[in-house]
C-alpha cells in the first residue's frame, strides 16, 4: 500500500472523525488489524473522500444513509459526529435519517434515530 495515500487518508479521516478517533484506532491496531486500518485510510479516506467530485457534506449525507441501511450503529455514530464536523445540521441529519427509514425500513430508521440521539446528547447538540 502506498504510504503517501495512507498518510493523506489518515489526515482526512482525522479532519472528519476527529484526531482522537484516529489516534485510538492506530494505537489499538495490532499486527492483525493494522492492515485493515491502513486499507481504510488509503482506500476509503484518501482514494474516495479526497476525490473532487463531491464535497464532504455530501459524502457525509451519503454515509449516514448507507450506514443506516446496513444497520452499522458503531460506524453510524462516528459518521454522525463526522457529519456535524462537516457542517450538517441536526435537522439535516434528521431528514437524511427519515428518508433512509422510508427506503430501508422503519426498524433501521428507528435504530439510526436512537444512535443519532445518543450522539446529540453526548455532544450537547
TORDO-550092 format. One record per atom (N, C-alpha, C): z negated, y negated, x; atom name; residue in three letters. Coordinates in Angstrom, 3 decimals, padded with zeros to 6 digits. Example, Ala and Ser with C-alpha at 12.3 -4.5 7.8 and 13.67 -1.06 7.14 Angstrom:
2
(atom (-007.800; 005.690; 013.190); N; ALA)
(atom (-007.800; 004.500; 012.300); CA; ALA)
(atom (-007.800; 003.300; 013.200); C; ALA)
(atom (-007.080; 002.250; 012.850); N; SER)
(atom (-007.140; 001.060; 013.670); CA; SER)
(atom (-007.870; -000.030; 012.900); C; SER)
***
This chain:
125
(atom (000.000; 001.174; 000.838); N; UNK)
(atom (000.000; 000.000; 000.000); CA; UNK)
(atom (000.000; -001.244; 000.888); C; UNK)
(atom (000.681; -002.250; 000.450); N; UNK)
(atom (000.829; -003.487; 001.200); CA; UNK)
(atom (-000.493; -004.264; 001.221); C; UNK)
(atom (-001.091; -004.480; 002.415); N; UNK)
(atom (-002.371; -005.209; 002.484); CA; UNK)
(atom (-002.291; -006.635; 001.930); C; UNK)
(atom (-001.135; -007.311; 002.099); N; UNK)
(atom (-000.993; -008.667; 001.576); CA; UNK)
(atom (-001.038; -008.672; 000.053); C; UNK)
(atom (-000.455; -007.648; -000.559); N; UNK)
(atom (-000.455; -007.539; -002.014); CA; UNK)
(atom (-001.866; -007.246; -002.533); C; UNK)
(atom (-002.608; -006.426; -001.809); N; UNK)
(atom (-003.999; -006.139; -002.183); CA; UNK)
(atom (-004.819; -007.424; -002.128); C; UNK)
(atom (-004.650; -008.200; -001.058); N; UNK)
(atom (-005.399; -009.448; -000.889); CA; UNK)
(atom (-005.021; -010.466; -001.959); C; UNK)
(atom (-003.728; -010.631; -002.202); N; UNK)
(atom (-003.273; -011.591; -003.222); CA; UNK)
(atom (-003.765; -011.175; -004.604); C; UNK)
(atom (-003.708; -009.888; -004.885); N; UNK)
(atom (-004.182; -009.395; -006.176); CA; UNK)
(atom (-005.679; -009.571; -006.348); C; UNK)
(atom (-006.440; -009.316; -005.280); N; UNK)
(atom (-007.895; -009.490; -005.347); CA; UNK)
(atom (-008.248; -010.951; -005.608); C; UNK)
(atom (-007.470; -011.857; -005.064); N; UNK)
(atom (-007.705; -013.291; -005.290); CA; UNK)
(atom (-007.474; -013.638; -006.763); C; UNK)
(atom (-006.368; -013.175; -007.325); N; UNK)
(atom (-006.070; -013.425; -008.737); CA; UNK)
(atom (-007.116; -012.766; -009.622); C; UNK)
(atom (-007.468; -011.553; -009.294); N; UNK)
(atom (-008.489; -010.807; -010.041); CA; UNK)
(atom (-009.793; -011.596; -010.082); C; UNK)
(atom (-010.189; -012.168; -008.955); N; UNK)
(atom (-011.423; -012.959; -008.879); CA; UNK)
(atom (-011.309; -014.239; -009.709); C; UNK)
(atom (-010.134; -014.853; -009.717); N; UNK)
(atom (-009.944; -016.080; -010.495); CA; UNK)
(atom (-010.055; -015.810; -011.990); C; UNK)
(atom (-009.610; -014.637; -012.416); N; UNK)
(atom (-009.633; -014.308; -013.846); CA; UNK)
(atom (-010.969; -013.688; -014.257); C; UNK)
(atom (-011.410; -012.674; -013.528); N; UNK)
(atom (-012.596; -011.915; -013.936); CA; UNK)
(atom (-013.880; -012.380; -013.277); C; UNK)
(atom (-013.760; -013.207; -012.247); N; UNK)
(atom (-014.932; -013.696; -011.537); CA; UNK)
(atom (-015.129; -012.992; -010.206); C; UNK)
(atom (-015.552; -013.760; -009.231); N; UNK)
(atom (-015.759; -013.220; -007.894); CA; UNK)
(atom (-016.848; -012.145; -007.881); C; UNK)
(atom (-017.887; -012.310; -008.705); N; UNK)
(atom (-018.956; -011.309; -008.744); CA; UNK)
(atom (-018.427; -009.947; -009.152); C; UNK)
(atom (-017.558; -009.920; -010.153); N; UNK)
(atom (-016.990; -008.640; -010.596); CA; UNK)
(atom (-016.192; -007.981; -009.476); C; UNK)
(atom (-015.356; -008.761; -008.813); N; UNK)
(atom (-014.533; -008.208; -007.734); CA; UNK)
(atom (-015.421; -007.725; -006.598); C; UNK)
(atom (-016.409; -008.517; -006.228); N; UNK)
(atom (-017.326; -008.100; -005.157); CA; UNK)
(atom (-018.027; -006.799; -005.510); C; UNK)
(atom (-018.519; -006.686; -006.751); N; UNK)
(atom (-019.193; -005.459; -007.180); CA; UNK)
(atom (-018.243; -004.268; -007.165); C; UNK)
(atom (-017.032; -004.478; -007.649); N; UNK)
(atom (-016.049; -003.382; -007.675); CA; UNK)
(atom (-015.745; -002.891; -006.271); C; UNK)
(atom (-015.560; -003.821; -005.346); N; UNK)
(atom (-015.227; -003.437; -003.972); CA; UNK)
(atom (-016.434; -002.861; -003.243); C; UNK)
(atom (-017.613; -003.396; -003.512); N; UNK)
(atom (-018.824; -002.888; -002.862); CA; UNK)
(atom (-019.139; -001.479; -003.323); C; UNK)
(atom (-018.939; -001.214; -004.603); N; UNK)
(atom (-019.227; 000.108; -005.161); CA; UNK)
(atom (-018.156; 001.142; -004.816); C; UNK)
(atom (-017.007; 000.675; -004.380); N; UNK)
(atom (-015.908; 001.609; -004.081); CA; UNK)
(atom (-016.286; 002.490; -002.899); C; UNK)
(atom (-016.061; 003.770; -003.081); N; UNK)
(atom (-016.292; 004.720; -002.002); CA; UNK)
(atom (-014.951; 005.319; -001.585); C; UNK)
(atom (-014.996; 006.309; -000.748); N; UNK)
(atom (-013.755; 006.920; -000.256); CA; UNK)
(atom (-012.890; 007.433; -001.406); C; UNK)
(atom (-013.542; 007.916; -002.455); N; UNK)
(atom (-012.817; 008.443; -003.608); CA; UNK)
(atom (-012.189; 007.325; -004.445); C; UNK)
(atom (-012.960; 006.269; -004.740); N; UNK)
(atom (-012.485; 005.242; -005.674); CA; UNK)
(atom (-011.771; 004.069; -005.012); C; UNK)
(atom (-011.859; 003.920; -003.724); N; UNK)
(atom (-011.222; 002.793; -003.039); CA; UNK)
(atom (-009.706; 002.737; -003.296); C; UNK)
(atom (-008.984; 003.862; -003.252); N; UNK)
(atom (-007.549; 003.786; -003.544); CA; UNK)
(atom (-007.240; 003.244; -004.943); C; UNK)
(atom (-008.109; 003.536; -005.918); N; UNK)
(atom (-007.894; 003.006; -007.275); CA; UNK)
(atom (-008.108; 001.508; -007.302); C; UNK)
(atom (-009.139; 001.021; -006.608); N; UNK)
(atom (-009.386; -000.426; -006.532); CA; UNK)
(atom (-008.207; -001.132; -005.864); C; UNK)
(atom (-007.677; -000.545; -004.807); N; UNK)
(atom (-006.528; -001.130; -004.113); CA; UNK)
(atom (-005.294; -001.127; -005.005); C; UNK)
(atom (-005.089; -000.035; -005.729); N; UNK)
(atom (-003.954; 000.045; -006.649); CA; UNK)
(atom (-004.061; -001.025; -007.731); C; UNK)
(atom (-005.256; -001.176; -008.306); N; UNK)
(atom (-005.453; -002.193; -009.341); CA; UNK)
(atom (-005.170; -003.588; -008.790); C; UNK)
(atom (-005.684; -003.873; -007.603); N; UNK)
(atom (-005.469; -005.206; -007.023); CA; UNK)
(atom (-003.999; -005.454; -006.716); C; UNK)
(atom (-003.351; -004.497; -006.078); N; UNK)
(atom (-001.962; -004.693; -005.659); CA; UNK)
(atom (-000.995; -004.654; -006.842); C; UNK)
(atom (-001.084; -003.631; -007.641); N; UNK)
(atom (-000.104; -003.403; -008.696); CA; UNK)
(atom (-000.357; -004.284; -009.910); C; UNK)
(atom (-001.573; -004.215; -010.440); N; UNK)
(atom (-001.894; -004.953; -011.656); CA; UNK)
(atom (-002.030; -006.447; -011.396); C; UNK)
(atom (-002.893; -006.797; -010.430); N; UNK)
(atom (-003.271; -008.200; -010.244); CA; UNK)
(atom (-002.296; -008.991; -009.397); C; UNK)
(atom (-001.525; -008.336; -008.534); N; UNK)
(atom (-000.511; -009.087; -007.783); CA; UNK)
(atom (000.864; -008.901; -008.403); C; UNK)
(atom (001.329; -007.671; -008.474); N; UNK)
(atom (002.696; -007.420; -008.934); CA; UNK)
(atom (002.930; -007.853; -010.387); C; UNK)
(atom (001.917; -007.793; -011.236); N; UNK)
(atom (002.098; -008.169; -012.638); CA; UNK)
(atom (001.506; -009.546; -012.940); C; UNK)
(atom (000.210; -009.738; -012.687); N; UNK)
(atom (-000.425; -011.014; -013.039); CA; UNK)
(atom (000.153; -012.194; -012.272); C; UNK)
(atom (000.690; -011.982; -011.102); N; UNK)
(atom (001.249; -013.090; -010.321); CA; UNK)
(atom (002.743; -013.313; -010.556); C; UNK)
(atom (003.331; -012.586; -011.489); N; UNK)
(atom (004.727; -012.836; -011.833); CA; UNK)
(atom (004.835; -014.179; -012.550); C; UNK)
(atom (005.965; -014.853; -012.421); N; UNK)
(atom (006.105; -016.183; -013.026); CA; UNK)
(atom (006.446; -016.180; -014.520); C; UNK)
(atom (006.787; -015.058; -015.115); N; UNK)
(atom (007.316; -015.049; -016.480); CA; UNK)
(atom (006.356; -015.437; -017.592); C; UNK)
(atom (005.060; -015.196; -017.401); N; UNK)
(atom (004.055; -015.535; -018.413); CA; UNK)
(atom (002.891; -016.241; -017.722); C; UNK)
(atom (002.269; -017.161; -018.444); N; UNK)
(atom (001.086; -017.792; -017.871); CA; UNK)
(atom (-000.135; -016.893; -018.096); C; UNK)
(atom (-001.238; -017.261; -017.486); N; UNK)
(atom (-002.439; -016.425; -017.555); CA; UNK)
(atom (-003.024; -016.370; -018.963); C; UNK)
(atom (-002.908; -017.428; -019.726); N; UNK)
(atom (-003.386; -017.403; -021.118); CA; UNK)
(atom (-002.655; -016.323; -021.916); C; UNK)
(atom (-001.336; -016.275; -021.767); N; UNK)
(atom (-000.547; -015.292; -022.494); CA; UNK)
(atom (-000.877; -013.871; -022.030); C; UNK)
(atom (-001.008; -013.698; -020.727); N; UNK)
(atom (-001.360; -012.371; -020.205); CA; UNK)
(atom (-002.727; -011.934; -020.727); C; UNK)
(atom (-003.670; -012.878; -020.788); N; UNK)
(atom (-004.984; -012.551; -021.337); CA; UNK)
(atom (-004.882; -012.157; -022.804); C; UNK)
(atom (-004.119; -012.904; -023.580); N; UNK)
(atom (-003.955; -012.590; -025.002); CA; UNK)
(atom (-003.376; -011.187; -025.182); C; UNK)
(atom (-002.367; -010.868; -024.404); N; UNK)
(atom (-001.772; -009.536; -024.479); CA; UNK)
(atom (-002.783; -008.449; -024.122); C; UNK)
(atom (-003.542; -008.693; -023.061); N; UNK)
(atom (-004.532; -007.698; -022.648); CA; UNK)
(atom (-005.579; -007.459; -023.720); C; UNK)
(atom (-006.033; -008.529; -024.385); N; UNK)
(atom (-007.024; -008.354; -025.440); CA; UNK)
(atom (-006.475; -007.457; -026.552); C; UNK)
(atom (-005.247; -007.693; -026.938); N; UNK)
(atom (-004.647; -006.875; -028.000); CA; UNK)
(atom (-004.477; -005.422; -027.542); C; UNK)
(atom (-003.969; -005.231; -026.344); N; UNK)
(atom (-003.728; -003.861; -025.864); CA; UNK)
(atom (-005.027; -003.108; -025.632); C; UNK)
(atom (-006.023; -003.757; -025.062); N; UNK)
(atom (-007.298; -003.084; -024.812); CA; UNK)
(atom (-008.027; -002.777; -026.114); C; UNK)
(atom (-007.840; -003.628; -027.116); N; UNK)
(atom (-008.384; -003.329; -028.444); CA; UNK)
(atom (-007.709; -002.085; -029.009); C; UNK)
(atom (-006.400; -002.033; -028.898); N; UNK)
(atom (-005.640; -000.892; -029.422); CA; UNK)
(atom (-006.029; 000.411; -028.718); C; UNK)
(atom (-006.273; 000.316; -027.436); N; UNK)
(atom (-006.622; 001.509; -026.654); CA; UNK)
(atom (-008.104; 001.866; -026.737); C; UNK)
(atom (-008.882; 001.014; -027.390); N; UNK)
(atom (-010.324; 001.203; -027.525); CA; UNK)
(atom (-010.979; 001.409; -026.151); C; UNK)
(atom (-010.812; 000.397; -025.312); N; UNK)
(atom (-011.377; 000.403; -023.957); CA; UNK)
(atom (-012.420; -000.710; -023.858); C; UNK)
(atom (-013.632; -000.482; -024.413); N; UNK)
(atom (-014.614; -001.567; -024.523); CA; UNK)
(atom (-015.054; -002.174; -023.202); C; UNK)
(atom (-015.183; -001.403; -022.141); N; UNK)
(atom (-015.602; -001.991; -020.862); CA; UNK)
(atom (-014.546; -002.945; -020.334); C; UNK)
(atom (-013.301; -002.524; -020.360); N; UNK)
(atom (-012.224; -003.394; -019.900); CA; UNK)
(atom (-012.035; -004.573; -020.849); C; UNK)
(atom (-012.194; -004.333; -022.151); N; UNK)
(atom (-012.073; -005.426; -023.120); CA; UNK)
(atom (-013.123; -006.497; -022.842); C; UNK)
(atom (-014.339; -006.068; -022.555); N; UNK)
(atom (-015.407; -007.024; -022.247); CA; UNK)
(atom (-015.032; -007.880; -021.040); C; UNK)
(atom (-014.557; -007.258; -019.989); N; UNK)
(atom (-014.128; -008.005; -018.801); CA; UNK)
(atom (-013.013; -008.991; -019.142); C; UNK)
(atom (-012.054; -008.527; -019.923); N; UNK)
(atom (-010.890; -009.366; -020.209); CA; UNK)
(atom (-011.171; -010.447; -021.252); C; UNK)
(atom (-012.192; -010.276; -022.077); N; UNK)
(atom (-012.606; -011.391; -022.935); CA; UNK)
(atom (-013.180; -012.491; -022.060); C; UNK)
(atom (-013.997; -012.120; -021.088); N; UNK)
(atom (-014.512; -013.102; -020.133); CA; UNK)
(atom (-013.351; -013.765; -019.386); C; UNK)
(atom (-012.381; -012.959; -018.975); N; UNK)
(atom (-011.208; -013.496; -018.295); CA; UNK)
(atom (-010.397; -014.418; -019.187); C; UNK)
(atom (-010.272; -014.061; -020.460); N; UNK)
(atom (-009.532; -014.911; -021.401); CA; UNK)
(atom (-010.208; -016.267; -021.543); C; UNK)
(atom (-011.527; -016.261; -021.598); N; UNK)
(atom (-012.256; -017.534; -021.649); CA; UNK)
(atom (-012.014; -018.323; -020.362); C; UNK)
(atom (-012.034; -017.646; -019.220); N; UNK)
(atom (-011.745; -018.302; -017.935); CA; UNK)
(atom (-010.333; -018.865; -017.899); C; UNK)
(atom (-009.413; -018.201; -018.597); N; UNK)
(atom (-008.020; -018.637; -018.624); CA; UNK)
(atom (-007.735; -019.649; -019.724); C; UNK)
(atom (-008.780; -020.119; -020.403); N; UNK)
(atom (-008.613; -021.206; -021.346); CA; UNK)
(atom (-008.457; -020.833; -022.810); C; UNK)
(atom (-008.547; -019.544; -023.151); N; UNK)
(atom (-008.501; -019.201; -024.566); CA; UNK)
(atom (-009.829; -019.578; -025.208); C; UNK)
(atom (-009.758; -020.065; -026.422); N; UNK)
(atom (-010.970; -020.439; -027.148); CA; UNK)
(atom (-011.502; -019.228; -027.918); C; UNK)
(atom (-012.726; -019.364; -028.382); N; UNK)
(atom (-013.318; -018.313; -029.195); CA; UNK)
(atom (-012.488; -018.091; -030.458); C; UNK)
(atom (-011.990; -019.160; -031.061); N; UNK)
(atom (-011.187; -019.000; -032.282); CA; UNK)
(atom (-009.841; -018.332; -031.991); C; UNK)
(atom (-009.253; -018.611; -030.838); N; UNK)
(atom (-008.003; -017.914; -030.475); CA; UNK)
(atom (-008.266; -016.428; -030.237); C; UNK)
(atom (-009.362; -016.107; -029.587); N; UNK)
(atom (-009.721; -014.696; -029.369); CA; UNK)
(atom (-009.956; -014.012; -030.711); C; UNK)
(atom (-010.611; -014.706; -031.624); N; UNK)
(atom (-010.833; -014.172; -032.967); CA; UNK)
(atom (-009.499; -013.819; -033.632); C; UNK)
(atom (-008.536; -014.723; -033.560); N; UNK)
(atom (-007.226; -014.487; -034.175); CA; UNK)
(atom (-006.496; -013.313; -033.528); C; UNK)
(atom (-006.583; -013.214; -032.208); N; UNK)
(atom (-005.947; -012.097; -031.490); CA; UNK)
(atom (-006.559; -010.778; -031.955); C; UNK)
(atom (-007.884; -010.738; -032.062); N; UNK)
(atom (-008.553; -009.502; -032.465); CA; UNK)
(atom (-008.293; -009.156; -033.927); C; UNK)
(atom (-008.170; -010.177; -034.791); N; UNK)
(atom (-007.810; -009.914; -036.188); CA; UNK)
(atom (-006.410; -009.301; -036.280); C; UNK)
(atom (-005.485; -009.857; -035.527); N; UNK)
(atom (-004.119; -009.326; -035.536); CA; UNK)
(atom (-004.107; -007.894; -035.005); C; UNK)
(atom (-004.851; -007.662; -033.924); N; UNK)
(atom (-004.920; -006.311; -033.363); CA; UNK)
(atom (-005.519; -005.344; -034.378); C; UNK)
(atom (-006.527; -005.789; -035.127); N; UNK)
(atom (-007.156; -004.917; -036.123); CA; UNK)
(atom (-006.165; -004.461; -037.185); C; UNK)
(atom (-005.304; -005.376; -037.618); N; UNK)
(atom (-004.328; -005.028; -038.647); CA; UNK)
(atom (-003.313; -004.013; -038.111); C; UNK)
(atom (-002.849; -004.203; -036.900); N; UNK)
(atom (-001.808; -003.336; -036.351); CA; UNK)
(atom (-002.348; -002.082; -035.683); C; UNK)
(atom (-003.615; -002.103; -035.257); N; UNK)
(atom (-004.178; -000.976; -034.503); CA; UNK)
(atom (-005.214; -000.195; -035.292); C; UNK)
(atom (-005.667; -000.761; -036.380); N; UNK)
(atom (-006.646; -000.084; -037.218); CA; UNK)
(atom (-007.969; -000.843; -037.257); C; UNK)
(atom (-008.579; -000.813; -038.426); N; UNK)
(atom (-009.833; -001.518; -038.638); CA; UNK)
(atom (-010.943; -001.009; -037.709); C; UNK)
(atom (-011.083; 000.307; -037.481); N; UNK)
(atom (-012.138; 000.740; -036.555); CA; UNK)
(atom (-011.981; 000.146; -035.149); C; UNK)
(atom (-010.757; 000.083; -034.653); N; UNK)
(atom (-010.522; -000.538; -033.340); CA; UNK)
(atom (-010.861; -002.017; -033.394); C; UNK)
(atom (-010.519; -002.670; -034.487); N; UNK)
(atom (-010.831; -004.084; -034.643); CA; UNK)
(atom (-012.325; -004.343; -034.733); C; UNK)
(atom (-013.031; -003.492; -035.453); N; UNK)
(atom (-014.488; -003.646; -035.566); CA; UNK)
(atom (-015.144; -003.508; -034.191); C; UNK)
(atom (-014.708; -002.532; -033.430); N; UNK)
(atom (-015.254; -002.360; -032.076); CA; UNK)
(atom (-014.925; -003.562; -031.199); C; UNK)
(atom (-013.716; -004.072; -031.299); N; UNK)
(atom (-013.313; -005.227; -030.491); CA; UNK)
(atom (-014.155; -006.453; -030.845); C; UNK)
(atom (-014.402; -006.659; -032.134); N; UNK)
(atom (-015.244; -007.784; -032.539); CA; UNK)
(atom (-016.682; -007.615; -032.042); C; UNK)
(atom (-017.190; -006.386; -032.057); N; UNK)
(atom (-018.537; -006.132; -031.551); CA; UNK)
(atom (-018.629; -006.496; -030.074); C; UNK)
(atom (-017.630; -006.070; -029.302); N; UNK)
(atom (-017.603; -006.381; -027.876); CA; UNK)
(atom (-017.512; -007.890; -027.663); C; UNK)
(atom (-016.649; -008.550; -028.419); N; UNK)
(atom (-016.486; -009.994; -028.270); CA; UNK)
(atom (-017.786; -010.723; -028.578); C; UNK)
(atom (-018.485; -010.300; -029.624); N; UNK)
(atom (-019.773; -010.938; -029.957); CA; UNK)
(atom (-020.763; -010.786; -028.816); C; UNK)
(atom (-020.773; -009.617; -028.173); N; UNK)
(atom (-021.651; -009.408; -027.013); CA; UNK)
(atom (-021.313; -010.388; -025.899); C; UNK)
(atom (-020.034; -010.519; -025.610); N; UNK)
(atom (-019.606; -011.435; -024.550); CA; UNK)
(atom (-019.999; -012.866; -024.896); C; UNK)
(atom (-019.743; -013.273; -026.136); N; UNK)
(atom (-020.055; -014.643; -026.541); CA; UNK)
(atom (-021.557; -014.899; -026.471); C; UNK)
(atom (-022.367; -013.935; -026.891); N; UNK)
(atom (-023.810; -014.162; -026.863); CA; UNK)
(atom (-024.346; -014.150; -025.428); C; UNK)
(atom (-023.800; -013.298; -024.557); N; UNK)
(atom (-024.226; -013.266; -023.167); CA; UNK)
(atom (-023.848; -014.544; -022.436); C; UNK)
(atom (-022.685; -015.089; -022.789); N; UNK)
(atom (-022.196; -016.293; -022.122); CA; UNK)
(atom (-022.613; -017.583; -022.796); C; UNK)
(atom (-023.354; -017.472; -023.894); N; UNK)
(atom (-023.785; -018.676; -024.589); CA; UNK)
(atom (-022.678; -019.382; -025.326); C; UNK)
(atom (-021.611; -018.649; -025.693); N; UNK)
(atom (-020.492; -019.263; -026.422); CA; UNK)
(atom (-020.839; -019.331; -027.895); C; UNK)
***
